[in-house]
Amino acid sequence: MTKTFTALLLGLAMAGCAATAPQDVDLVIRHVNLIDVATGQVHPDQTVAVDHNSVVAVLADADASQYRGRQTLEAQGKYLMPGLWDMHVHFGGGQALVEENKDLLPLYVANGVTTVRDAAADISDQVLAWRAQVASGALQGPTIFTSGPKLEGKDSIWPGDLEIANETELAQALDKLQAMKVDFVKITDSALSPELYLAAVRAAKARGFIISGHIPFALPVTEISDAGLDSIEHLSYLLKAGSRDEAAISAQVASGQLTYWTALPKLSASFDRQVALANYRHLAANGTAVTPTLVGSQIIAYLDQDNHQADTYLDYIGPGLKKTYQWRVDRAAKDDAAAIAARQSRYQQTAALLPLLSQAGVTLMAGTDAGFLNSYIYPGLSLHQELALFVDNGLTPLQALQASVLAGPAFLGVSDRYGAVAPGKVADLLLLDANPLEDIKATRAIHGLVLHGQYLDRSQLDALLASAKAKVAKAG
């Protein structure tokens, strides 16, 4: 009896020890200020446990003993939030520039950008391969979502497009994109008729694709939204939706009386705030998002004032990609004083649409247009500039962060895995030295980054930059 009782007590004691034994995980971040990007709340003195590629627990630091990290990070005074998303980038410039494009991936990581949305180019097979390699851990870089090649009309001005002339070719192009397992479809209209553009949107929607694109000036913006377009790329198109004369101007573009460039002054002159709000609410009701890409517009608008040849970040861009920047610079250099004043006025008018879109409930997505051709829009760095421009033009720091961290996953249908520091979410986490809710520029004060569950401290991030710089210098 005594032996049985003693054995019972010993068993209970062992069970108690087992119940309180800490769970082993890859990483424990302690005493951190946790930012909830959905609400704007900051939760002090939190512990975050990460194992493999997932957050497994978030709890008050008083309960931190429940987890034992193979790596433990003391983060007093630091701020933790989900990694940043750039919702409009490009990889391209032809096969000769594949390696230079691949070398851009570490630049995103070093700047805290853990996910990018590739909005079409001419090296889609390579981008799709990188997407798989990043997902498997074979390649260090941000998670990639890609459209693959975009849909266009015959004789497109852009290389790499899937060119279509009729609905039969449209169906074949969509078959190809489905076989490629792209994450969304992009449509542009440099050579695509308005009728086939609408048919493409409807056909892609019928197949369950997410759809983004430039939009034809020959069609009212709300008509395109009604057809099923999920996102409008670039804010300039939203100026058109605010014109009291939009229908007439669209008809003139359709008949060939006006072009994109000659229509712009008429749209600017006929802009009406109430018309804009009504049409923006229409977009919001349809769930049509907008990716403003302000940073690129600002750069081009003020090329006469800003000498980007002295940009230190050029040291990280390969010589072939740098050459692709020149075409926009050359085009802008042809502008006389009146044209320069017009492009700057247009930028200011367009940027001022941001709070109107927000007021109307339109989802805004933070994207930069970084990549080949787009002059001085630097991978990684430019997203911080874009977020700052959001705030400069009327949004709060929280709204700017939401446009990256929340809107990106929501648009791509992956909010179950991204958008918060919470159990079950992917462990892409940005650790900052200051609170970006107080000053959006704090997103640049990067103390460290958790990328796919692996912690990279500041020295490791700096090493990525140094390696990129050395590679460019060697290439000459």
Stockholm file with secondary structure:
# STOCKHOLM 1.0

chainA/1-476         MTKTFTALLLGLAMAGCAATAPQDVDLVIRHVNLIDVATGQVHPDQTVAVDHNSVVAVLADADASQYRGRQTLEAQGKYLMPGLWDMHVHFGGGQALVEENKDLLPLYVANGVTTVRDAAADISDQVLAWRAQVASGALQGPTIFTSGPKLEGKDSIWPGDLEIANETELAQALDKLQAMKVDFVKITDSALSPELYLAAVRAAKARGFIISGHIPFALPVTEISDAGLDSIEHLSYLLKAGSRDEAAISAQVASGQLTYWTALPKLSASFDRQVALANYRHLAANGTAVTPTLVGSQIIAYLDQDNHQADTYLDYIGPGLKKTYQWRVDRAAKDDAAAIAARQSRYQQTAALLPLLSQAGVTLMAGTDAGFLNSYIYPGLSLHQELALFVDNGLTPLQALQASVLAGPAFLGVSDRYGAVAPGKVADLLLLDANPLEDIKATRAIHGLVLHGQYLDRSQLDALLASAKAKVAKAG
#=GR chainA/1-476 SS CHHHHHHHHHHHHHHHHHHHSCEEEEEEEEEEEEECTTTCCEEEEEEEEEETTEEEEEEEGGGGGGEEEEEEEECTTCEEEECEEEEEECCCSCGGGHHHHHTTHHHHHHTTEEEEEECCCSCHHHHHHHHHHHHHTSSCSCEEEECCSCEECTTCSSTTCEECSSHHHHHHHHHHHHHHTCSCEEECCSSCCHHHHHHHHHHHHHTTCCEEECCCTTSCHHHHHHHTCCEEESTHHHHHTTBTTHHHHHHHHHHTSCCHHHHHHHHHHTBCHHHHHHHHHHHHHHTCEEECCHHHHHHHHTTTTCCGGGCGGGGGSCHHHHHHTHHHHHHHHTCCHHHHHHHHHHHHHHHTHHHHHHHHTCCBCCCCCBSTTSTTCCTTHHHHHHHHHHHHTTCCHHHHHHHHHTHHHHHHTCTTTSSSSSTTSBCCEEEESSCTTTCGGGGGCEEEEEETTEEEEHHHHHHHHHHHHHHHHHHC
#=GC SS_cons         CHHHHHHHHHHHHHHHHHHHSCEEEEEEEEEEEEECTTTCCEEEEEEEEEETTEEEEEEEGGGGGGEEEEEEEECTTCEEEECEEEEEECCCSCGGGHHHHHTTHHHHHHTTEEEEEECCCSCHHHHHHHHHHHHHTSSCSCEEEECCSCEECTTCSSTTCEECSSHHHHHHHHHHHHHHTCSCEEECCSSCCHHHHHHHHHHHHHTTCCEEECCCTTSCHHHHHHHTCCEEESTHHHHHTTBTTHHHHHHHHHHTSCCHHHHHHHHHHTBCHHHHHHHHHHHHHHTCEEECCHHHHHHHHTTTTCCGGGCGGGGGSCHHHHHHTHHHHHHHHTCCHHHHHHHHHHHHHHHTHHHHHHHHTCCBCCCCCBSTTSTTCCTTHHHHHHHHHHHHTTCCHHHHHHHHHTHHHHHHTCTTTSSSSSTTSBCCEEEESSCTTTCGGGGGCEEEEEETTEEEEHHHHHHHHHHHHHHHHHHC
//
